[in-house]
Amino acid sequence: MKAALYIVPTPIGNLDDITIRAIDVLRSVDIIAAEDTRHSKPLLRHYDVATTVVSFHEHSGESEAGALAERIAQGQSIALISDAGTPLVSDPGYQLVRAVQGLALPIIPLPGPCAAITALSAAGLPTHSFRFEGFLSAKRGARRARLEALRGLDSTVILYEAPHRILDLLDDLFDVFGGSREACVARELTKTFETVRRDTIAALREFTRSDSNQQRGEFVVMVAPTAKDVGVVSEEVVQLLLRLARELPPRKAAQVVAEHFGLKSRDLYQILIERG
């Protein structure tokens, strides 16, 4: 097999979601560099892959990457795999790619599974532009600060989240983006209890909170782009705006509703002006 670094995607849940080419590469290379050797062994056994497996993970440094690159320089072939999906997408490995590039050696990427793209394809949200953020900080302050920076994007935002933090993330999305922003939660993709649900952030938060089963597994959370046109403001928002405007000055009413729903106050103020 040609001496090179092969980037090999592996299934994100269903073991059948692997290409014939990927299996052939895994069987043919000299070494497989895996994010977690114990995690990858069941997959490799399932497809009768007897190739030597070594560890390459997020704590591997430049020396480990350099050593693997030198093996390729000496004529060996190496396949890089992560625990699931396409390597380097929210996974370790870029140091190894850079080390191989530094020696002007070939890198051969294979197409295959990716949780972010799989979820986006079924989300029913705009796909012309999207921003992949992966896992946000586990610390609430840092997570909310990042969400504040993403709130005004004209792109669908894609996040990964763990089961023990999914409710916290949905709470923060509600507070920062507003309850009426559309979103989609994809859970346990390709697995037995797969769930893909699109709704408002408020409804998704309530749905997930009310069913403990919906708090289990691996999550992809996608949030729709910010609304740019006044015309896309929902009737629910308009009615609340008009009701508050009876008790508050128009600018204050617009500000309160905008903060709650993650909208622009000047757009809501314009609605009040137009409606007299």
N, C-alpha and C positions, 0 to 999 in steps of 0.2 A: 504494500500500500504506500502511496506517495507520502513522503515525510512532510507533515504539515500539522497545524492545530485545527481540529475539526470542532466546530461549535454545534452541539447536538441537542435539540430540544427533546424532552421526554414528557410523558403524559402528565396532566394536571389532576388526574383522578382515575379516569377509565383507562385501564391498561391497553385497551385496543387502539387508543389514540396515539399511535406511533407509526412513523412511515417505514416502509420496507427499506428505504435507503438508510435511515437512522439505525435500524437493526444491523444492517450489513456493515456499516461503519463501526459500530460498537464491537462487533465480532472480529473485525479485521485489523483494528489499530493495535499498536504495541501496548499502549497504556490508556486507561480511562482515569481522568482526573475528576473526582466527584466532590461535591459540596459536603456530603455526609455519606461515607462509605456504607454505614449500616442501613441508612435509609434507602440507598440505591440497590442494595443486594437483592431484595425481592423482585424488582423489575428485571435485573440482569438474569436471575435464575429463571424467571418466567419465560424469557426468550433465549435461554441456553447460551448466554454470553459468558465465556470463561476467561475473558481478558483480565489481566492484572489491573487492580483498582488501587489508586493512591488518593490521598486526601488533598483537596485544595479548597479552602473555605475563606470566610471573611477575615479571619485572623492570620491567614498566610501572608507573608511579607514579600518584599522584592527578592529576597534570596531564594525562596521557594519557587517563585515565578521564573527567576533566572535559571535555576537548575532544570526546570522542565523545558524551558526554551533551548537550553544547551543540548538536551536529549534530541530535540527536533533537528538541531544543527548537525548532530551526529548521525542523522538518518532515520530516527524513529518517528512514528506517527502517534499523536495524542488526541483523544477525544475529551472535550470538556463538557460535563453535564452538571446540572443543578438538581436540587431535590425534586423540582417539578417545573415544567414549562421550558421556556427559552432561556438559556444561561445569559447572565448579565442584565436581564430585565428585572430590576429590584433584587438582584442576586450578585454574589461576588464573581470576580473573574477578569475585570478590566486590566488589572496589573499583569496578568498572564498574557493577555492580548497585546499589551504594550511591549512586554518583554520580547515576544515573538516578532512583533513589528520592528523592534529595535535591531534585530538580527537580520532584517529583510527576508524573513521566512514566510511561506504562504500560510494564510488563514482561510479556512473554507467553512462558511456558515451554511447550515442546513435549515430550511424552513420547517415550522412545526408549531406545536401548541404554545399558546400564551394566554394566561387567564384574562389579562386586560383586554386584549382584542376579542377574545371569545365573548366576554361579557358585553363589550360595546356593541358587537354585532346584533345582540338580542335585546338591547336596552330600549330602543325606540327613542333615543335622544339624538340630537344633531351630531353627525360624524364628519362634517367637512373640516372641522378643526377640533383637536382634543389635546388636553394637557395631562400627561401621566405623572403623578406625584408619588405613587407607591405608598409605603407606610409613612404616616406623619409621626411626629414625636409622641412618645408615650406620656410626656408631661403636658398637662392641660394648657398651661400658659403658652408654651411654644407651639402647641397644636393650634390653638385659637389664633395666635398671631399669624401663622401660616395661612389659615383659612381666611383671615381678614385680607391678606394679600391676594388671595385667589378669587375673592367674592365678585369683583367687577370684570372678570375675564369673559371675553366673547368666544369662549371655547368650552366644550364639555370637559369637566375635571374628573379624572379617574384616580381613585384611591384604593389601597389595600387596607384591610383591617383584620385584627385577630378577634376571636370570639369574646374574650374577656374585656375588650374595649369597644365593642360595637355600639353599645348603648351610649357610652360616653361620646363617641364620635357623632352619633345621630343627634345627641343633645347639643353639641357644639355647632353642628350644621344648622340646627333649628335657630340657635341664638345668633349666628353670624350671617347666614344666608337668608333666613326668614322661613317661616313655615310653609309659605305657598310656592316656594321654588320647587320645580319638578326635579325628581331624582329617580334613580333606579338602584336597587340592592340585588346583587347576584350572589347567591350562597351555594357552596358545595357544587360548583360547576362540574358537569360530566359525571357526577356521583349519583347514588341512589336517591338522595333527598334534595336534589337540585331545586333551587327556587330562584326565579327571576321575576321581580315585582317592580313596576314603575308606578309612581304616585307622587303626591306632594311630600316634602320632607316631613311635615307634620303627621301625615297619614302613615308614612313608612315608620316613623318613630313609634307611633302608637301600636302599629301592627307587630313590630319586633318586640316591643316591651310586653305586649299582652300574651305572647306565646314563647315559652322558654325554648322550644325546639328551634325557633327562628333566631336564636342567639348562639347556635352551635355551628361549628365548621369554619370554613375559610370564606372571607367576604371580599367582593369587589363592589365598591360604592361609587356611583357615577352621579354627578350633579350637572344639570343643564346650564347652558350659558346664561349670563344675565340678560334680562329683557331690555332691548335697546329702544323699542318703539312704545309710545304711550298706548297704542291700540291693543297691545297684547296683555295689558293689565286686566286681571280677572274681574268679573262682576262682584265677587265677594269683597275684593279689595276696594273697589269703587264705592260700594255701599257703606263699608266701614268708614272710609274717608269722608263721605258726605255726612254721616252721622256725627263723627267727631267735629267736623267743621261747624256744626250747629252750636257746639260748646266751646270750641277753641278758635283762636285766630287761624286763618287759612294756612299760613306758613308753618305754624306749630302743628296743626293737624296733619299736614303733609309730611312733616319730619317724623312724627310719631309712627305713622303708618309705614313710612319708608324704612325706618329702623326695624320694625317688626317683621316685614316681609322681604327685606333685602332688596328694596327698589330704590330708585333715585327720587329724592324729595322734590326736585324741580319738575320732574315729569308728573308727579301727583299734584303739585301746585298748579300746573298747567291745566289739569283736568278740572280743578275747582274754578279756575278763571273761565274756562270754556262753558262750564255749567252755571255760571253766574252765582 
